[in-house]
């Protein structure tokens, strides 16, 4: 999904929460401006559902909670709120808010051609300031490809790339699964040149 600027009004978080309750669609709040969230493709929806199921089953019985794109993440030490496709928190203090979490250890964004640059760039720049975030997972909806920005024990960010046949390692929640499980029931469109040759 991609955020599209909705209007020029400047919102406080309190005004934003009250205003958004009256809206039909979801909006992110970035630097006082609201951005409407557009819809995703069929592949986007299926992949997000696959990810939710994989993580939910793995986390059952743990102290961690997983949320879909209906729950906001507050960017730590800011008044900004985003809607990632999935987020996981294991932080007890996140139990005190019903509208958002602040301390995710894992965030998943399902990419499309229209969102990829933002998700890899400015959005990750905001998320990575949070010391609780360990894995920022970018899942392509156009090919079998997952990139994970992983914070190691030294605090450095590493990029881990996974393709067909690989096992995806989500160290933040101690999960290792074949990449194919993220892509169950997905059919990728062939490029126009694929049939020629």
C-alpha positions in Angstrom: 0.0 0.0 0.0 1.1 3.6 -0.6 0.2 6.7 1.3 -1.2 9.6 -0.7 -1.4 13.1 0.9 -5.0 13.7 1.8 -5.1 17.5 2.6 -3.0 20.4 3.8 -4.4 20.5 7.4 -1.8 20.1 10.2 -2.9 17.5 12.8 -1.8 16.9 16.4 -1.9 13.1 17.2 -5.1 13.7 19.3 -6.8 15.5 16.4 -5.6 12.8 14.1 -7.1 9.9 16.2 -10.4 11.7 16.5 -10.5 12.6 12.8 -9.5 9.2 11.5 -12.3 7.5 13.5 -14.7 9.3 11.2 -13.0 8.3 8.0 -13.8 5.3 5.7 -10.2 4.6 4.9 -7.0 4.5 7.0 -4.5 7.3 7.1 -0.9 7.6 8.3 0.3 10.7 10.2 3.7 12.0 9.2 5.0 15.3 10.5 1.4 16.6 11.1 0.2 15.7 7.6 -2.2 12.8 6.9 -1.7 10.4 4.1 -4.5 8.1 2.8 -3.6 4.5 2.4 -4.4 3.1 -1.0 -5.4 -0.5 -1.6 -3.0 -3.3 -2.6 -3.1 -6.0 -5.2 -4.4 -9.6 -4.9 -0.8 -10.9 -4.5 -0.2 -8.2 -1.8 -3.3 -9.4 0.1 -2.4 -13.2 -0.2 1.2 -12.7 0.8 0.2 -10.5 3.8 -2.2 -13.3 4.9 0.4 -16.0 4.5 2.9 -13.9 6.6 0.2 -13.4 9.3 -0.6 -17.1 9.5 3.1 -18.1 9.6 4.0 -15.7 12.4 0.7 -16.2 14.4 1.2 -20.0 14.5 4.9 -19.6 15.5 4.1 -17.0 18.3 1.2 -18.9 19.8 1.7 -19.2 23.5 4.5 -16.7 23.6 4.6 -13.2 25.2 4.6 -11.6 21.7 1.7 -10.3 19.8 1.3 -9.9 16.0 -0.9 -7.3 14.3 -2.1 -6.8 10.7 -2.3 -3.5 8.8 -5.3 -2.3 10.9 -3.0 -1.3 13.8 -0.7 1.7 13.8 2.9 1.9 14.9 4.0 5.0 16.6 7.5 6.0 15.4 9.5 6.1 18.7 10.0 9.6 20.1 7.9 11.2 17.3 4.3 12.1 16.7 4.2 10.0 13.6 2.0 7.0 13.1 2.2 4.4 10.2 0.3 1.3 9.2 2.8 -1.5 8.3 1.4 -4.6 6.7 2.4 -6.6 9.9 4.1 -5.8 13.1 5.2 -7.9 16.1 5.8 -6.6 19.6 7.1 -8.6 22.6 7.1 -5.4 24.8 4.7 -5.4 27.8 4.3 -1.6 27.7 2.6 -2.0 24.3 -0.3 -3.6 26.0 -1.4 -0.2 27.4 -2.6 1.4 24.1 -5.5 0.1 22.1 -4.8 2.3 19.0 -1.1 1.6 18.3 2.2 0.0 19.4 5.5 1.7 19.9 8.1 -1.0 20.4 7.9 -3.6 17.5 10.7 -6.1 17.2 9.6 -7.0 13.7 7.9 -5.1 10.9 6.8 -6.6 7.6 6.0 -4.5 4.5 4.7 -6.3 1.3 6.3 -4.3 -1.6 4.9 -3.3 -4.9 6.5 -1.2 -7.6 4.8 1.9 -6.3 5.8 1.5 -2.6 9.3 -0.1 -2.8 11.4 3.1 -2.9 9.5 4.6 0.0 9.5 1.4 2.1 13.3 0.9 1.6 14.1 4.5 2.0 12.3 7.1 4.1 10.0 4.6 5.9 13.0 2.4 7.0 14.9 5.6 8.0 12.1 6.3 10.5 11.6 2.8 11.8 15.3 2.0 12.3 15.6 4.7 15.0 13.7 2.4 17.3 16.1 0.3 19.4 13.5 -2.5 19.8 13.3 -3.1 16.0 15.4 -6.1 15.1 14.0 -7.2 11.7 12.5 -5.1 9.0 11.1 -7.5 6.4 10.4 -6.4 2.8 8.5 -9.0 0.8 8.2 -8.6 -2.9 4.7 -9.1 -4.4 6.1 -9.3 -8.0 8.7 -12.1 -7.6 9.8 -14.6 -4.9 12.2 -12.3 -3.1 12.5 -11.2 0.5 15.0 -8.8 1.9 15.5 -8.4 5.7 17.2 -5.4 7.3 18.5 -7.1 10.5 20.0 -5.3 13.4 22.9 -7.4 14.8 24.1 -7.5 18.4 26.5 -4.7 17.7 23.6 -2.5 16.5 24.7 -2.5 12.9 22.1 -3.1 10.1 22.7 -6.0 7.7 20.8 -6.7 4.6 19.9 -10.4 4.2 18.4 -11.4 0.8 16.4 -14.6 0.2 15.3 -16.1 -3.0 13.6 -19.4 -4.2 14.9 -22.4 -2.3 16.2 -20.4 0.7 15.1 -20.6 4.3 14.1 -17.2 5.7 15.6 -16.4 9.1 13.6 -14.1 11.4 16.0 -13.8 14.3 13.8 -11.4 16.2 11.3 -14.2 16.8 13.5 -17.2 16.3 11.7 -18.4 13.2 13.2 -20.2 10.2 10.9 -21.2 7.3 11.2 -21.9 3.6 10.6 -18.8 1.5 8.0 -20.7 -0.5 5.6 -20.6 2.6 5.4 -16.8 2.2 4.3 -17.3 -1.4 1.7 -20.1 -1.2 -1.1 -19.7 -3.8 0.8 -16.9 -5.5 0.9 -16.8 -9.3 3.3 -14.2 -10.7 2.5 -12.5 -14.0 4.8 -13.3 -16.8 6.5 -10.3 -18.5 5.5 -9.7 -22.1 8.9 -10.9 -23.3 8.8 -14.2 -21.4 7.0 -16.1 -24.2 9.5 -15.0 -26.9 12.8 -16.6 -27.6 
